[in-house]
Amino acid sequence: MSHSTAEPPQRDLHALISEHSGGEGPLLPMLHAIQAAYGHIPQEAIPLIADALNLTKAEVHGVVTFYHDFRETPAGRHVIKLCRAEACQSVGGAALADRVLGKLGLDWGGTTANGAVTVEAVYCLGLCACGPAAMVDGKVVGRVDDTRMAKILTEAGA
């Protein structure tokens, strides 16, 4: 999934914000809509959301940074989520994750310099019996070892 790095026009943000501001508990649906449209939550959206919902910018920013699914910068063209839950860790998931992050020179949530891959942590993909598990562009993959991960990274252009 590729997203433009240009900031969205103000009117588009205003439209998304006003579309979701009338419901109950509008902040999360609003943030999801903005991220779906732009691939991340642009900095310029924070004060607009705060004004629309009578919140402080700090409160909105706190919600964006609390939930792992929201991004403050665009993701890479491919998103690889590595399971960090205990079942996957017990069969080598933690070591695999360390090797992947080390090979790519990234921290969790980081994107390769060429913009090809973002690596994120996820806490259970439901493949506990087939760990270590990963999700690659929304597709769940089980029994991920170094060979399989190398193939995934190569195909993603990392």
C-alpha positions in Angstrom: 0.0 0.0 0.0 1.6 3.3 -1.1 0.7 6.7 0.2 1.7 10.1 -0.9 4.1 12.0 1.4 2.5 15.3 0.6 0.4 16.9 3.3 -3.3 16.6 2.6 -5.3 19.8 1.8 -7.0 21.4 4.8 -10.4 21.1 3.2 -10.1 17.3 3.0 -9.2 17.1 6.7 -12.1 19.4 7.6 -14.5 17.2 5.6 -13.3 14.0 7.3 -13.4 15.7 10.7 -16.9 17.1 10.3 -18.2 13.8 8.8 -17.3 12.0 12.1 -17.8 14.8 14.7 -21.5 14.2 15.2 -21.4 10.6 16.5 -20.9 9.3 20.0 -17.2 8.9 20.9 -16.1 10.5 17.6 -12.3 10.7 18.2 -11.3 7.1 17.2 -13.6 6.8 14.2 -12.3 10.2 13.1 -8.6 9.1 13.5 -9.3 5.9 11.6 -10.9 7.7 8.7 -8.0 10.2 8.5 -5.5 7.4 8.6 -7.4 5.4 6.0 -7.4 8.4 3.7 -3.8 9.4 4.1 -1.9 6.4 5.5 -1.0 8.3 8.7 -2.3 11.1 11.0 -0.8 14.3 9.7 0.5 16.8 12.3 -1.8 19.5 10.9 -4.8 17.3 11.7 -4.2 17.4 15.5 -5.2 21.0 16.1 -8.2 20.7 13.7 -9.5 17.6 15.6 -8.8 19.2 19.0 -10.9 22.3 18.0 -13.7 20.2 16.5 -14.0 18.1 19.6 -13.2 20.7 22.3 -10.1 18.8 23.3 -6.5 19.9 23.8 -3.9 19.1 21.2 -2.1 17.1 23.9 -5.2 14.9 24.5 -5.5 14.2 20.7 -1.8 13.5 20.4 -2.0 11.2 23.4 -4.6 9.1 21.8 -2.7 8.9 18.5 0.5 7.8 20.2 -1.3 5.4 22.6 -2.8 3.2 19.9 -0.3 1.2 17.9 -2.4 1.2 14.8 -2.1 5.0 14.3 1.0 6.4 12.5 2.3 9.9 12.7 4.4 9.4 9.5 3.5 7.4 6.3 4.3 3.7 6.4 6.5 2.0 3.8 5.1 0.4 0.7 4.9 -2.9 2.6 4.1 -3.4 6.3 5.5 -6.4 8.1 4.0 -7.0 11.6 5.9 -9.4 13.8 4.1 -11.2 16.6 5.5 -10.3 20.0 3.1 -12.5 22.1 4.4 -15.2 24.4 3.6 -18.2 22.2 5.6 -16.8 19.3 8.4 -15.6 21.6 8.7 -19.1 23.0 9.5 -20.6 19.5 12.0 -18.0 18.5 9.9 -15.0 17.6 11.8 -12.5 19.8 15.2 -13.6 18.3 13.8 -13.5 14.8 12.5 -10.0 15.4 15.8 -8.8 16.8 17.6 -10.2 13.7 15.1 -8.5 11.3 15.3 -5.2 13.0 19.1 -5.5 13.2 19.5 -6.4 9.5 17.3 -3.5 8.5 18.8 -1.1 11.0 15.3 -0.2 12.4 13.5 0.2 15.6 9.9 -1.0 16.0 7.7 1.2 13.7 10.6 2.2 11.6 10.7 2.3 7.8 13.7 1.4 5.6 15.5 4.3 4.0 14.2 3.4 0.6 10.6 3.5 1.9 9.9 -0.1 1.0 9.2 -1.7 4.4 7.9 -0.7 7.8 8.3 -3.2 10.6 5.7 -3.1 13.4 5.0 -5.1 16.5 1.7 -6.9 16.9 0.5 -8.8 20.0 -1.0 -12.0 18.7 -2.2 -12.9 15.2 -4.0 -16.0 16.3 -1.5 -18.5 14.9 -0.1 -19.5 18.3 0.4 -23.1 17.2 2.3 -22.0 14.1 4.7 -19.5 15.5 6.6 -17.4 15.0 3.9 -15.6 13.1 4.0 -12.4 11.0 1.5 -10.4 8.9 2.8 -9.1 5.6 0.6 -6.5 4.0 -2.4 -7.9 5.8 -1.7 -11.5 5.0 -0.9 -13.8 8.0 2.1 -16.0 7.7 3.0 -18.8 10.1 6.2 -20.7 11.0 8.4 -17.8 9.9 12.1 -18.7 10.1 15.2 -16.8 8.9 14.8 -18.3 5.3 11.2 -17.4 5.0 11.8 -13.9 6.4 14.7 -13.3 4.0 12.4 -14.2 1.1 9.6 -11.8 2.5 12.1 -9.0 2.9 13.6 -9.6 -0.6 10.2 -9.6 -2.2 9.2 -6.4 -0.4 12.4 -4.7 -1.6 14.0 -4.2 1.8 
